[in-house]
Amino acid sequence: MNAISLRKQATDIFLAGVRAADPYEAVKRALIADPIEATHRNKTIIISIGKAATKMAKAALEAIPEAQQTIVVTNYENAHPLQGAEILQAGHPVPDKNGLIAAQHIIETLKACDAQNRILCLISGGASALLPAPKDGISFADKIKVNEVLLGCGADIVSMNLVRQNLSRLKGGGIIRYGAPANIRALILSDVIGNDPRAIASGPTAQKLGTKQDAIAVLQEFGAWKRIPAAVRVFLQDPEEVSGTGEAQNRIVGSNEISVQAMQDFAPDAMIYPDKLVGDVQDAAKTVISAVAKSDRKIILFGGETTVQLTGNGLGGRNQELALRVALLAGEIGLSDEWVFLSGGTDGRDGPCDAAGGVVDHQTINKMHECGIDVTRMLKHNDSYHALDAVNDLLRIGATGTNVADLQVFIRR
C-alpha cells in the first residue's frame, strides 16, 4: 500500500467518525425515542444554536412541523435557508455584533414564554462564541478581548467556558433563567471531552461550572489575568450575584466517544487509544508517537481536543500543529516504516483558516526541507498552516455542519 492509499484510508476512517456525528440523524433519533407530546407541539419554541444548528433544526421541524417559532443561530459557513426557521448568522470563534443581536433576540423570546410553552433547545459546539451577551458593566469590546486572550493562552475548553459563564447573561443556565416557567428540554451534540452539559457551549441549559473566584483562578493559572480588560477584572472581583435556579432536561445525542467508536467500526482492525488527547499539543504529539512506538497495531485511533500556547502570529490550528509536531517527532525517533497521521476537527475547520487539520506522512519533513522550510521555526511562530500547505498536507473537507471535537488516525505499513 503506497502513501497515497494510506492517506485515503486515513481520510476514509476519519470521515466515518464525522458521519457518526451527523446532527440531523442524532436529533431525529432522539425525538423518535422521546417525542414532544401532541398537545404541546403548537406551543413549542425551537432554539437551535451552534455550528450544527441548521441540521439539528431541520430534524426538529420535521418532527414538530407545527412548532410556534424556530430560531437558528449558527456561524456564517454553516448558515443555510430552512423553511419555517429564522436563520441568524454570527461570528465564530471570535464573537461579533451579529451574535450580540442574536443573543438579545433569544433573550426577548425566552422572556415572553409562560408555563404553557415547551422550549426545545438544540445545542452544538460553537454556541458559546455565537451568543455573546455580556453582563452589565462589561462592554462588547471587553467580551471580545477576553475571548481572544482565552483562545491564545492555552486554556482548555472547560476552563474557557467557566470564565465565559461568569461574564454572560445566557451562559451557565441563562436559558433556564430567562425561559422560566416554561418546560425546557435540550438535545446536545457534545464537543467537550467528558460530555458535561455545564461545559458544552458554556452550558446555557445547565448550571455554572464555577464562581467568579474560580474564573479569576483560571485566568491567573494561564497567565491571562493581567491581559484582560480592567472592567472585567473589576466585575469578577465584585460580590457573586444571587440568581434563581432551575432545571432543564439535558440529553447528549452525539459525542467524540461515539465518533471514535464509529471509526473503529469502519476499520475493525484498528485499536482505540484508551486515553483522550487533551492538554498542550506538544505533549499530545509525544503521546501519539509513544503509542505508535509501543504498539504493533497497524492502525491506532485517537479522539480529544488539545490546546495551543500561542508564541507567534502565524496561521494554523491545534490539529495542524499536532500533525506537524507528530511528523517532526517521528523523524527524530527514526520511525522508518511508511506511515500516515491525520488530525482533524470534525467541524471541518481548524483555527481561523480553511483547513480541518493536517495529513502528514514519512515524507513530509523531507519535502519541507526541500522547499526551504525551517519546521522548528514555523512551529515557534505557530505557522503550521503555511508549512503544511507548501507540501499539500492540509486536510480540507469544508464545513461539515457538526462538531464533536477532534479525531486522529495513525496508520503504518
Order of alpha helices (4+ residues) and beta strands (2+ residues): alpha-alpha-beta-alpha-beta-beta-alpha-beta-alpha-alpha-alpha-alpha-beta-alpha-alpha-beta-alpha-beta-beta-alpha-beta-alpha-beta-beta-alpha-alpha-alpha-beta-beta
